[in-house]
Amino acid sequence: MNNIKSATLHYSFVKQRVKKFQGLLKYWLGPILFVWLAVSIYHQLSNQANLHSTLLTMKQSLSGSSSWTLLAICGLMMINWSIEARKWQVLLLPVEKMSWWKCLQATLSGVAFAINTPNRIGEYGGRILYVQEGNRIPAMSLTILGSFSQLLITMLLGCGGLIYLLNVSPEGLLAQHSLSNKLWLQIMLYTVSTISVFCTLLYFHLGLLLRFAEKIPGSSKWLQHITILEDLHVTNLLRVFSLSLCRYVVFVIQFILMLQLMQVSVTVWQAFWLIAIMFLVLALIPTIALAEIGVRGKVSLALFGLFSINSIGIIAASVGIWFINLVIPALFGSLLILGIKIADKK
């Protein structure tokens, strides 16, 4: 009898602590994260070279009849994250049914956590707050799989961009920039294409990976939480892969529209493959999302500078896409945390 009473008291104590934590998360974490992001973004922008010229170019480009282009880019941003929410919803189906709206909230909250962490690893922690407690580890493995499918698309189309740059661009253009040296591009192409083929086979044969992991000593402790990957049907994998491709296409269209808005003189075909290379380089370089702005500027200048002399316009386009696609969703996601209700264990 005493044991039952003690267990009941312990349960009540734990429940009270959980409620206090939920209150802390709801009323303090959201505002703190919002202020932290705002200050970090301001600091990052204020330290950028040519900031005044970039902002002036953006201001001039946004005036007049071109304003519809900006609205289209913002609309595509919403489509982009809507697709990502749908992709996560599809991935979660084996462990938990979640509405699309809740998946969108989780996705944006994940962006808020991810924007100031290396390679956006904080995104996983932000998303699983919306998942039932007992399903969080499997949900995290499924979320990583979704990121892997997006990386796979980036690598495959990035290889296409490298092939384009090697075979279409005149030799003189490649010689002007050390980053685009033909030899290094060839090495990069062979390396990434080999990895892409291996990763594609791995993506559609996850069971082989798990069986290999079973041979690792001590792996049974964590393998039991990710066996859900082995049960994924190839149809679901193809759906996730297709959604990743759709999201990638939205990215590219956004960037092309931004380049046109900033009067960067490149053709749509040139822009498509240069953007593919840019995304590939950004995916391969370990960085923090808030610090990406500097890397994006340098990479975009090296690539688009082969075809256009509008350096300020190129940087403005990179800054604009970074701000619309990452900063705005992150700030909105930090506010969504105010209304979060952490899922209880069933």
Order of alpha helices (4+ residues) and beta strands (2+ residues): alpha-alpha-alpha-alpha-alpha-alpha-alpha-alpha-alpha-alpha-alpha-alpha-alpha-alpha-alpha-alpha
